[in-house]
Amino acid sequence: MSDNNYIVDYGLGECVYTYQRMGKRIKQDVLQLIKCDMWKVITVINEETPLNEGDYMDLNMEIRNHSLHQVEMFISEKG
């Protein structure tokens, strides 16, 4: 974490989220994915088990969901 940024480091790639308050009338705290550099991870997986286009989309979504869950767990444990 640095300032309001949270980094989920996978060794071969990372996802970066920013935590900010958004909204004009109704303010709410939002975690926004601002960077997801996972091409090395996807390349390694593709070399081991060739992926089709649908697999790429599913894998991309799985990475995003997992990294978001990791950030949410970190924030809740931090209290």
Secondary structure, 3 states (H helix, E strand, C coil): CECCEEEEECCCCEEEEEEEEECCCCCEEEEEEEEEECHHHHHHHHHHCCCCHHHHHHHHHHHHHHHHHHHHHHHHHHC
